[in-house]
Amino acid sequence: MQLLTRESAVRCDHDGRIASIASQTWVTVAGVPVLVGDDPVGRTIDGCPHAGPTIKPCARTLEVSTGHSALVRVDGAPVVLDVLAGLTDGTPPGLVRYTVRKVGQAFVSADR
């Protein structure tokens, strides 16, 4: 499994773009900060096309359900892996996920 960086492409099920923000900057891959811990949580989702009179488009990411390494940590926080998945605040509640579409680097990998 590969480590995610700030340049990784994470999207909702409807293809909305999730902003990648790294909370740390001292561990990098090819000069790009690695994502750790809660970096994927509470991020803005731009361009989710899922909308309608009773439909709420995805606007923010919720908690990570899978995708943290149990072995590799940066300053106590687990690194985020390419198996990242979690839910968004879009409708229907509890069903719309976010996942990795493009890792963004091919140099560093780790086990769960």
C-alpha positions as CSV (number, residue, x, y, z in Angstrom):
1,M,0.0,0.0,0.0
2,Q,1.3,3.4,-0.9
3,L,1.4,6.5,1.3
4,L,-0.9,9.4,0.4
5,T,0.6,12.9,0.0
6,R,-0.9,16.3,-0.4
7,E,-1.0,15.7,-4.2
8,S,-3.1,12.5,-3.9
9,A,-6.6,12.6,-5.6
10,V,-9.4,11.7,-3.2
11,R,-13.0,12.0,-4.4
12,C,-16.5,11.3,-3.3
13,D,-18.6,8.6,-5.0
14,H,-20.1,11.3,-7.2
15,D,-16.6,12.5,-8.3
16,G,-16.5,15.7,-6.2
17,R,-12.9,16.8,-5.5
18,I,-11.6,16.6,-1.9
19,A,-9.0,19.1,-0.8
20,S,-5.9,17.5,0.5
21,I,-4.3,19.3,3.3
22,A,-1.2,18.0,5.2
23,S,-1.0,18.8,8.9
24,Q,2.7,18.2,9.0
25,T,5.4,19.2,6.6
26,W,8.6,17.6,7.8
27,V,8.0,14.1,6.3
28,T,7.7,14.2,2.5
29,V,7.8,12.1,-0.6
30,A,9.6,13.8,-3.4
31,G,9.2,17.1,-1.5
32,V,5.4,16.7,-1.0
33,P,4.1,16.3,2.6
34,V,2.7,12.9,3.6
35,L,-0.9,12.8,5.0
36,V,-1.3,11.6,8.5
37,G,-4.0,11.0,11.1
38,D,-7.1,13.2,10.7
39,D,-5.8,15.0,7.5
40,P,-8.7,13.5,5.4
41,V,-11.4,14.4,8.0
42,G,-13.5,17.6,7.7
43,R,-12.2,18.5,4.2
44,T,-14.1,20.5,1.7
45,I,-15.6,18.7,-1.3
46,D,-15.8,20.8,-4.4
47,G,-17.8,20.0,-7.5
48,C,-20.1,17.2,-6.2
49,P,-22.8,17.1,-8.9
50,H,-25.3,15.1,-6.8
51,A,-27.9,17.8,-6.2
52,G,-31.7,18.2,-6.4
53,P,-34.7,19.4,-4.4
54,T,-34.3,16.8,-1.6
55,I,-30.7,15.8,-2.3
56,K,-27.7,17.3,-0.5
57,P,-24.5,17.2,-2.4
58,C,-21.3,16.1,-0.6
59,A,-19.7,19.2,1.0
60,R,-17.4,17.7,3.7
61,T,-15.6,14.5,4.6
62,L,-16.5,12.7,7.8
63,E,-14.4,10.2,9.8
64,V,-12.0,7.8,8.2
65,S,-13.2,4.2,8.2
66,T,-10.1,2.6,6.8
67,G,-6.8,3.7,5.5
68,H,-4.5,4.3,8.5
69,S,-1.3,2.4,8.9
70,A,-1.0,0.5,12.2
71,L,2.8,0.4,12.0
72,V,4.1,3.6,10.4
73,R,3.6,6.9,12.3
74,V,4.8,10.5,12.0
75,D,5.0,12.3,15.3
76,G,2.5,9.7,16.8
77,A,-0.1,10.0,14.0
78,P,-0.6,7.1,11.6
79,V,0.3,7.7,7.9
80,V,-2.7,7.6,5.5
81,L,-2.6,4.7,2.9
82,D,-4.1,4.3,-0.5
83,V,-6.9,2.1,0.9
84,L,-8.4,5.3,2.5
85,A,-12.2,5.3,2.7
86,G,-14.7,7.2,4.7
87,L,-18.2,8.7,4.5
88,T,-19.2,12.2,3.3
89,D,-22.1,14.4,4.6
90,G,-24.0,13.9,1.3
91,T,-27.3,12.2,0.8
92,P,-28.3,9.5,1.4
93,P,-26.7,9.8,4.9
94,G,-24.3,7.0,5.8
95,L,-23.9,5.7,2.3
96,V,-21.8,8.1,0.2
97,R,-18.1,7.4,0.5
98,Y,-14.8,9.0,-0.4
99,T,-11.9,7.0,-1.7
100,V,-8.6,7.4,-3.4
101,R,-8.6,7.9,-7.2
102,K,-4.9,8.6,-7.7
103,V,-2.1,8.0,-5.1
104,G,0.1,10.8,-6.5
105,Q,3.4,9.1,-5.8
106,A,5.0,5.7,-6.5
107,F,8.1,5.8,-4.3
108,V,7.0,4.9,-0.8
109,S,4.8,2.1,0.5
110,A,3.9,0.6,3.9
111,D,2.0,-2.2,5.4
112,R,-1.3,-1.6,7.3
